[in-house]
Amino acid sequence: MSEENFKFAISLSVLNHLGRNLYRNFITVLGEAISNSWDADARNVWVSIDWDAKSFVIVDDGLGMDAQAFQDRFLKIGYSKRKENGNKTERGRPFIGAKGIGKLALLSCAKRVTILSKTVATDPVGGAIDNSGLDNAIHNDLVPEDYPLEVPDEKISDKNFDASKSGTLIHFYETSVLDRVSEDQIRKLLAMNFRFALIDPDFTIHINGKPISIEDLSKLAEATQFIWKLNEFTDEYVDSCKNIKRTSHAPATNLKIVGYLATVEKPSHLKVRGSAGDERATVDLFVNGRLREKNIVRHFPTQRIAESYLYGQIHFDEMDGDGDAPFTSSREGIVESNIQYISLIDYMKKEFLPLVIDEWDKFRLELGKGGDDENPRKTKKERGASNLVAAAEDEYTDENSPKEVKDNVELWLSRLRPDAEFNVSAYVDCFLSENLVRSYISETGKGLTNPAATEAKEWMQREQDRKKEASISFDIRKKSDELSYLGMDMLAICAEGGKPSDGNPSLWKDAVSFRPVRNAVGHTGLLTQVAKNHLNVTFENIRARVKNLLASTK
């Protein structure tokens, strides 16, 4: 048997599989560099973008690297800081990096990338990677030893890097990803995706000189209407949501998770304005402050309307473990077979989200807004009346009015809302029932009784007199026949052939009982609860009798 020593040989093509072809989202790529800065105990990360030159620079003031560290750590694919240093940085931060392949994301969005790094005791070291040259090396199936980094350009300089005693600079040349994003979009997406940039006073991300802050999410905070807190969670962002109308709490769980779910006033408020594709605030999973799974609700879509208003954060730091097993290679998701992840999804799907969907409908209805039509809390007819009233209310509220005026109008509307919803529904019932009886009389050829004809003529004359006073010469009613001037009591006599004389139930008796309350509704009166109950019960009888009349025409 041969005694030769065999060893692995890695082709440079592995870089495509692990990095250049794995990362497609610019924010994810940017996030890898920022995560490295966090792990290097940087206090600041400066991102300088030149849209005209299609280039950007990322600089941090972290610990930096000397030549040996640059070779043995940064350029070593698969190097894990955790295996050497545990799960904490020197400053006690939880490490974000785990697999040692996130750095390959840096190769995915530019034609040329230059990396420079320095420690407090060393001068800058580093090199440049030209992706065209790397492509040739991969095409020729070279191994890493046959592809040395190029010498970085001498003229590379950045004021932040020059002023820092230690840190790392990464310069991206000729990148097309900048064509699809604006500075405002980048700021909002980083603010949403990197929680530690918002809550850690010792870590700041600067975009073109301006720090990322809570202010970058102010529009989302202003539009947030309801919030559900998980284990009494709060942070600076939650505290900045000043327009919250209702606060509730998540169901109890043994999972060591915190966070919140929230809904906005309109689905459009979740959209990152001007962004390409479907960039929007979603329900995201964070581990140690780093986004690990975006839009986890997509794994169990409810198809309920509340979902289109929903966003939030779930923080599950215990999931980090040794920092390796739960996360996919692309660092953009969780391995779905992970036990903790399965438990989280089960809790979200069966307990937390159903509560939010139900209470969202309840809270929306309390505010006079459209809710969830599939929720049995209200009938379809009640929801239709509620939606109509809500739409009408919007025409009486002016966003530009002084706050005191606006608050007063909204208060008065809120007091009228229950009565408005009831009266709208009652009016529709009256309108349909009376016009159906008119159609029945007309189609069956039943004539008007003498009292009915006399009453119709009186109402016709009154209308003519009112039109004359108002100088109106056009027709008001679609039909000007006598039937259109009669109320349900007279219509009932014509339909049933007279008043009942045997004491049996009849449409006429119900109509007589119905008339006083019906008139109050027709004249925009506010009804007592007793009157509402009376109207509901009486109209149930009227509806049944009208249906019987219509059935008799077959």
VENPENOR-V592414 format. One record per pair of residues at least 24 apart in sequence whose C-alpha atoms are under 6 Angstrom apart, sorted by sequence separation. I is the first residue (numbers start at 0). GAP is how many residues later the second one is. If there is no record, write none. Layout:
# VENPENOR-V592414
i,gap
I,GAP
I,GAP
This chain:
# VENPENOR-V592414
i,gap
76,24
126,24
127,24
126,25
232,25
232,26
455,26
230,27
187,28
229,28
282,28
284,28
286,28
229,29
281,29
282,29
283,29
284,29
285,29
286,29
287,29
455,29
229,30
280,30
282,30
286,30
455,30
228,31
227,32
227,33
226,34
226,35
385,35
225,36
384,36
225,37
224,38
451,38
223,39
224,39
292,39
384,39
223,40
224,40
291,40
292,40
384,40
222,41
266,41
291,41
222,42
266,42
119,45
263,45
119,46
262,46
447,46
118,47
262,47
117,48
261,48
117,49
261,49
116,50
260,50
261,50
116,51
260,51
305,51
64,52
65,52
115,52
259,52
63,53
64,53
115,53
259,53
63,54
64,54
114,54
258,54
433,54
440,54
63,55
114,55
258,55
38,56
113,56
258,56
113,57
257,57
66,58
112,58
256,58
112,59
256,59
111,61
109,62
109,63
110,63
109,64
109,65
108,66
31,70
28,76
22,82
18,85
18,86
19,87
19,88
195,93
194,94
193,96
192,98
422,98
63,102
249,102
60,103
62,103
63,103
62,104
63,104
60,105
61,105
60,106
59,107
59,108
58,109
58,110
57,111
57,112
56,113
56,114
55,116
54,117
54,118
54,119
53,120
54,120
53,121
12,125
11,126
10,131
11,131
10,132
11,132
9,133
42,159
43,159
46,159
42,160
43,160
44,160
45,160
46,160
47,160
43,161
97,225
97,226
